[in-house]
Amino acid sequence: MFFAGCSDEQVLFDFDYVVLLTAPVWVIEERLRTRTGNSYGKNPDELARVLRYRETVEPLLRRSAGLTVDTTASLDAVVDSVLRFVQPHSE
């Protein structure tokens, strides 16, 4: 089972694997600006919050992650990276 997200309470859970999915700032801005079906991040205040979290929270997540994946790669490459990380441990 895979869970996605981030919250202050995540330290209360004992996850088998922690994967950080990351992207450069310009990619995050572009994805938020052009996505459809969800307006979050289009408001300047929301965008500023997202970028502030990337600057302040991502380094903390990076320290606890067993794997960090740059999501500028193709979706297939990202999925393959995550599956390679968890599969050797699950056999």
Secondary structure, DSSP 8 states (H G I E B T S, - for coil): -------GGGGGS--S--EEEE--HHHHHHHHHH--S--TT-SHHHHHHHHHHHHHTHHHHHHH-SEEEETTS-HHHHHHHHHHHHHHHH-
